[in-house]
Amino acid sequence: MNGHASQNNRSGSPSAPSPGSSWRVVPTRTIAVGDTEFAYRSYGHPGGVPVVFLHHLAANLDNWDPRVIDGIAAGHHVIAFDNRGVGASGGTTPDTIEAMAADAIAFIDAMGLTEVDLLGFSMGGFIAQVVVAERPELIRRVILAGTGPAGGAGIDKVTRVSYSDSIKAALTGKDPKQNLFFTRSANGKSQAKAFITRLKERTENRDKAVTVTTFRTQLRAIHKWGTQPPADLGTITHPVLVANGEDDRMVPTSNSHDLVERLPNATLRIYQDAGHGGIFQEHRQLVATAVEFLDS
Amino acid sequence: MNGHASQNNRSGSPSAPSPGSSWRVVPTRTIAVGDTEFAYRSYGHPGGVPVVFLHHLAANLDNWDPRVIDGIAAGHHVIAFDNRGVGASGGTTPDTIEAMAADAIAFIDAMGLTEVDLLGFSMGGFIAQVVVAERPELIRRVILAGTGPAGGAGIDKVTRVSYSDSIKAALTGKDPKQNLFFTRSANGKSQAKAFITRLKERTENRDKAVTVTTFRTQLRAIHKWGTQPPADLGTITHPVLVANGEDDRMVPTSNSHDLVERLPNATLRIYQDAGHGGIFQEHRQLVATAVEFLDS
């Protein structure tokens, strides 16, 4: 795969990493996926198997923690994209995780990639599970963070919690991620502020905000995922790293334990005094663990 | 009334204005209204008929534009309060405008006031209409801003617009009032920023944020107001000043025209390139007009 990626880089192929090593400045590019232009950013260490990042509910490209994505990009080719209907990508967001996974596969194919690693956070982790089940040969390794299996405990409550916390955020002038992603301890509050500040490090060429329509459609997809019958995860024999905070209000942490019990080749990392955004809060540990996992 | 208010001032009665002339620093006090402590701020020019401010959906004391309230307090005794269940006030927010009006009357009575002027903005304007109809002898003059009559056109859509814009604000990291209160013109956007900055001028001893439960209950009350049969406004013979922006997305401006047609003694002021927050945007004009109206 190294040869393929290097060749892409030399030939200016769509997947080739943009020069520069910082998420703060990596340019946003677009690629036609069928009739639809998808926005993406490709950067980091050229060669090797690219790591494709799959984003969370309400997220656009600017929602990736610079410490996490730069940390992995230091030694890996990293590609993040806005799925259909999200941020600067065209099209209409579909209302099922399965259709979002089909769009993610179409993007990876359009990029000319034949083997990738996945890092899926929250809703992105739902999508990653479907991608790897649908196209096992396309995927080498998977990182599932702050996420859970289809039908997982409490995922049907994401809609209520997301709406309620978004209204609360509007009433208090705060970012909803403060309460949705972090614990209410003094450490959690301080970590939330640091994370939200990091998300603003990129000041130029920021992505378009997710629309209310896309947000609502994503919530419908998440609700269906949370209420549908469990999938057979035993068929996914890929190495999987599962990570989360110990106190996740959105996708309860029991789902992470459930995933490692049911995935044949999975490892678990749980962070103390951390919530849904545990991998962002504990970015140093996460990056070290992820790099070791991807390189092993 | 001057003598009465002066006496209150000398005796340290609950209604007496706190020393100092700036909304930025006026202390928040509490008074028992029945079994419930209501939070309020009383300041401004001692003597005369006090002007009682009635707040909008989702608002606490800190949502009054310092320019508007200081502008009126320069020559008038001004009292603003959090109604039941709002901000720092105790109790549970009722789900009808009529019950909110009963609470407002109970507050005015508890303050020992026997004649007041009212300034009601948006939901506060709904409440003001009920207060003046229920207790006409208690009220001298009324300012109705960004508001409309029971059953008024489009008021039933406040719930949808408020939820949608609150979610949008959470997704974009903006204050929902930017789109709810101002036009989308360059001037409107600039005025929105200036207003939102003014609301942060008070940095110490700020009020408690409105809870999600209170917000939802207020929306139910507003929805009922918007769908109930029209009241006979012909019985309200008090002088009334009606003011709004020309392009109000929340309580459509046609409601202001409707009010002045049906109130026997009403005057209208409509501000150009302004929305629901027209009286805040055009605070210089509003204060000049309001002071002239209150003193006439």
Contacts between the chains, C-beta under 8 A, distances in Angstrom:
chain1	res1	chain2	res2	distance
A	58	B	171	5.8
A	163	B	163	8.0
A	163	B	167	7.3
A	164	B	212	5.5
A	166	B	166	6.6
A	166	B	167	5.2
A	166	B	170	3.9
A	166	B	171	7.8
A	167	B	163	7.3
A	167	B	166	5.2
A	167	B	167	7.7
A	167	B	170	7.8
A	167	B	212	5.1
A	167	B	215	6.3
A	167	B	216	8.0
A	168	B	211	7.9
A	168	B	212	5.1
A	169	B	170	4.9
A	170	B	166	3.9
A	170	B	167	7.8
A	170	B	169	4.9
A	170	B	170	5.5
A	170	B	175	7.9
A	170	B	176	4.9
A	171	B	58	5.9
A	171	B	166	7.8
A	171	B	209	5.2
A	171	B	210	5.3
A	171	B	211	7.5
A	171	B	212	6.9
A	171	B	215	6.1
A	172	B	209	4.5
A	173	B	175	6.5
A	173	B	209	8.0
A	175	B	170	7.9
A	175	B	173	6.5
A	176	B	170	4.9
A	209	B	171	5.2
A	209	B	172	4.5
A	209	B	173	8.0
A	210	B	171	5.3
A	211	B	168	7.9
A	211	B	171	7.5
A	212	B	164	5.5
A	212	B	167	5.1
A	212	B	168	5.1
A	212	B	171	6.8
A	215	B	167	6.3
A	215	B	171	6.1
A	216	B	167	7.9
